[in-house]
Amino acid sequence: MSSKAKGGTPATVALTKAKADFTLHPYDHDPGAQAYGEEAADALGLPYERIFKTLVAEVESGLAVAVVPVSGKLDLKALAAALKSKRAAMADAAKVERVTGYVVGGISPLGQRKQLPTVVDASALEFETIYFSAGKRGLQIETAPANLISLTRAVTADIGKA
């Protein structure tokens, strides 16, 4: 399961450098699409629970990353609790792009410009592999949840809601 991309995105470079097994899954991105995760799941023929979206929220200590299935929404209160913060709110898109180095719809939890505190929804642990953005629209990474958790130094918690 190792499709290593030479000179790939910062996310694929991080996985390659860590010698982690992963597979890239490109698909045709529709520039008019608004629900990027659902678009990826539909294009790849995968259940929404297996594809995870990367969201960035503002907590008291700054920005934080939440990785949740595209089948649900982010529970901001649960995210705040997982980060021992009083509250969390979705971060401004322009700020997120500036800090992560990725564009909205292509934000990967891996290879961001600055290591941000990261919480991965506990449901990821139910799968042998999960999918998430490889750092650009139209490209997903498939890897073991343990690789994502380890490389982002994430904690896991129930932060997704239906």
Residue, then its C-alpha position, 0 to 999 in steps of 0.5 A: m500500500s505505498s504510493k510515495a509521491k516524489g515532490g508531492t504535497p507537504a502531507t505526502v512528504a510527511l508520510t514518506k519521510a516517516k516511512a508510513d504506508f499510504t495510498l494516494h487516491p486522485y479524483d476529478h474535482d468539480p470546481g463548483a463543488q462546495a461539500y469537498g468531503e462528500e464529493a471525494a467520497d462519491a467520486l471514490g465510491l466510499p462511505y462517508e464515515r471513511i472519509f475525514k474532513t480537516l477543520v480548523a477552530e479557534v480555541e483560547s490558546g490559538l488555532a486547533v485542528a479537528v479531524v471528523p468524518v464527512s458523514g457528520k459535523l464537528d461538536l465544538k463543545a467536545l473539541a474544546a473539552a478535548l483540548k481542555s479549553k472553555r470554548a471553540a469556534m470555527a476559524d476564519a478561512a483566510k486565517v486558516e489558509r495562511v497558517t496551514g499553507y493549504v486552501v479550503g477544501g484541500i486542507s490536510p491535517l499533515g504537513q501544515r506550516k505550523q504544528l497545531p494541536t490536533v484532535v481526531d474523532a475516535s470513530a477513526l479507530e474503527f477502521e483499518t484505514i481512513y481517507f483524508s485530504a492529501g493537501k489539494r482538492g481532488l487528492q485523498i490519502e488512505t492510511a492507517p489512523a495510527n499514522l495520522i495520530s502519530l504524525t500530528r501528535a493528535v489526541t482522539a475523542d468523540i468530537g463528531k456528531a450526526 
